[in-house]
Each structure stands twice: as C-alpha cells, then as structure tokens.
Amino acid sequence: MLSPSDATPAAPAKQPRPSRRLVGLLGPAFVAAVAYVDPGNVAANLTAGAKYGYLLVWVLVVANVMAVLIQYLSAKLGLVTGKSLPELLGERLKRGPRLLYWAQAQLVAIATDLAEVVGGAIALYLLFGVPLLLGGLIVGVVSLGLLMFQARHGQRTFEFVVMGMLLVIALGFLAGLFVSPPDWKAAAGGLVPRFESSETVLLAASMLGATVMPHAIYVHSALARDRHGAPGPMLGRLLKATRVDVVISLIVAGSVNIGMLLLAASALAGVPGTDTIEGAHAAITAALGPAVGVAFGLGLLASGLASTSVGAYAGASIMSGMLRVRLPLIVQRAITLIPALLVIGAGFDPTMSLVLSQVVLSLGIPFALIPLARYTQSRALMGANANKPLLRWAIWISVVLIVALNVALLWLTFAG
C-alpha cells in the first residue's frame, strides 16, 4: 500500500482485513477533514464573524454540504478502483501533460504547507513567544515525527492521533462559546442567504471557495485505499461506512468553523485588528480572559500540526501517483517544508502569506475537482458504482459553483 513514506505504491503481501464493525471502518475521513479546520479557515471565519456578525453563517453550511459530497466521491474512487486520484491521472496522461499536472499539484501541496506551517508558527509565538522561523521549523520537525510514527505503527494508529488532534482543535476553538454564548436567534437568521455589500460577497467567495481544498481531494482517495486495500467482497459495506465516516467527520469540522464565526460575532463584533490571527487572539484574550486565549492558541497549534502532516501525506500521494518515483520520507517532507521556511525567513507578513497561499489553492481546485467528477461517473472505471444521475447533477453543480467562486475570488483579489 502507499504510505507517506513511499513515493511509489508497492503491492502489499497481505491486504488489510476490514473490520466487521462499522466503527472499526471509520477514520480516513477524519484525517481528510483536518484540511477544513486549517489556519487559513481560522482567519477567514474570525474575520467574517467580527465584521458582519451572523450574516454569513449560511455560507459555511452550504460549503460543508458540498464538502460532504466531494470528499465522499474521492473516497469512493479510491475504494472502487483501488487507486488514488493522482495515480489515475498519472495513468491517463501522456508524459508532457502529466509532468505539468504534477507541477501544479505539487505547487498546491507547497501552498498548503505554507498555510499550515505559518499557522503553527504563529501559535507557538502566541503561546510561548517562539520566533516565527524557529516555530516553523519546530512544526516541520513535529509533523515529520508524526509521519514517521505513521510509517512505523500503521495508518490506523495515525488516524487515532489525528482524530485526537481534531478534538483538541474543536475544544480549543469552541471553548470561548461557553464564556460568550452567541445570540442563537440571530445565528438562525444567518441561515438565510443574503449579502450586505460587495465586501461581503468577496468574503463569502473566499469562505466558500477556500473550503474545498484540492489536496484534500487528492489525499482522501489515497487514505481510503491505503486503509482498506483493494476492492473486495466487502466493498458495499466499506462504501456505507465511508458515507458515515465523511458525514460525521465533516459535521465536526463544519461545527468548528461555524463555532469560530459565532464566537467572533458574539465576542469580537466591531473590535479592530481582528483581520489577523494575532489580532484575533489578542482580542479574544482581552474579551474572554487568558484561559480562553490559551485554549485558542492550543487549537491553532493543533490545527497547524495536524494539517501540515496531512498536507505532507497528500504531497507524497501526488508525487507517487504522477511521477511514479520513490523518495525517502525526510526528502518528501523537505520539498514542501523548505519553501514555507523561506517565506517566513524572508519576513513576509504572515497573514498576507496565508492569503497568497489561498490564491494558489484556488488555482488548483479545477484540476482536482473536474477529474474527480469525470472519473466517478465513468462506468468503465467505476462499474455499477458509477455516479447515478442525481449524484452527477449534484457534483457538477458543485464543481461549477466552486470553480466560479474561485475565479471571482481571484478576480476580486487582483482587481482590488
């Protein structure tokens, strides 16, 4: 099976034996769901709540519904075909287009790691006063340790570790809601789709467009395949378990994102400086007390550590599938980590670095989404598990909406 330490999948001597209990089949989607609570999402959700209150709650709900559909299809692709999305692309593209496809996908992995490493470094600075460059290096080393742990102890153990970190993220980011409960009636009013200004349109586009990460699409097919092995007689049960896995994990991730917006709306409304993570942390600490500030910092640290590990896993899957090469784990990790450290060391503004990384991710989304939609509706590839008409309509509507929003986001970002 493919693992982050291998750049070329090798056929295992023995396929993993699926658990007969539903709960034993859960896990891969929780790893992929970490991408939905990364530091980039933290900044966007806090800004939305602080500036516009509960107005954009509906955006996160819509984004989460689309994410459930997309992540399920990615996992289904890996389970039915026994191959990851990058591997299928690598098989179907000629050498020139394949190398270009790998280049943009690897750039996506680097941009992803930039956001995660910067977020983790900011958390270490807020919690312990660690300089950003040293903090970025620490995040990189710890994430490498997590991947080495996965290579030694197996994916199931790695899933438990990431699920534990997801719990820390949830508790850290949502602790403030117990101190400053939101106005639930106003929050319910935020479920009605509407805008107030052109700036809210831009913010909604960034929230919706950046929610579905291309690396999460690439990696989920690999995670599902690596965990459960080649398709077999239990495929139907695995697909059922995967639906449960995706729904539960993204309910958790979506609740964290919505909770951050609600916290900002209730405690940070009208407070200046909340458009940066450092400013939001300072405002939360001032408004809700140092304990909540520490909890927020711990949540941000767990977010950076967990998401950068998953990002590195995605980078390994991309390289193995499209380049068909084997690299040592430490080399693969360095490929995405070094650019992030260079950006931090050059003194670029951390928040601007997060914004630019989201722009790169926006450019990469069509290259992951469109092949996913095409492959999962192909009877030649998926057989009886090809998308049914209703599912085909749903995924293509999601593709058009997400790609259009990302194009709008790029236009508004560069047009000012």
HUJO-V366289 format. One line per field, one symbol per residue. ss: DSSP state (H for helix, E for strand, L for the rest). phi: phi as a letter, one per 20 degrees, with the letter a starting at -180 (. if undefined). burial: # if it has 9 or more other ideal C-beta (glycine too) atoms within 8 Angstrom, else .. A space follows every 50 residues. Layout:
ss = ???
phi = ???
burial = ???
This chain:
ss = LLLLLLLLLLLLLLLLLLLLLHHHHLLHHHHHHHHHHLHHHHHHHHHHHH HHLLLLHHHHHHHHHHHHHHHHHHHHHHHHHLLLHHHHHHHHLLHHHHHH HHHHHHHHHHHHHHHHHHHHHHHHHHHHLLLHHHHHHHHHHHHHHHHHHH HHHLHHHHHHHHHHHHHHHHHHHHHHHHHLLLLHHHHHHLLLLLLLLHHH HHHHHHHHHHHLLHHHHHHHHHHHHHHHLLLLLLHHHHHHHHHHHHHHHH HHHHHHHHHHHHHHHHHLLLLLLLLLHHHHHHHHHHHHLHHHHHHHHHHH HHHHHHHHHHHHHHHHHHHHHHHLLLLLHHHHHHHHHHHHHHHHHLLLLH HHHHHHHHHHHHHHHHHHHHHHHHHHLLHHHHHHHLLLHHHHHHHHHHHH HHHHHHHHHHHHHHHL
phi = .fcfedecfdfffbffeffeegffeeqgfffffgfecegffgffffffff ecmegdggfffffffffgffffffffgfffemcegffffffedfgfgfff fffffffffffffgffffffffffffecmfggffffffgfffffffffff fednfffgffffffffffgfffedgfffecffeffffffffefacdafff fffffffffefeeffffffffffffffdnffbfeggffffffffgffffe fffffffffffffffeddgmffneecffffffffffedofffffgfffff ffffffffffffgffffffffedlcdcfgffgffgefggfffffffnffg fffffffffffffefgfeffffffffeeffedmfefgfgfffffffffff fffffffffffffeem
burial = ########.......#.#......########################## ##.###########.#########################..#....##. ##.########################..#.#########.###.##### #...#.#######.##.##########.##.#...##..#.........# #############################.....#.############## ###################.#.#############.##...######### #######################...#.#..##.###.###.##.....# #.#####################.####..##...##...##.###.##. ###.##.###.#....
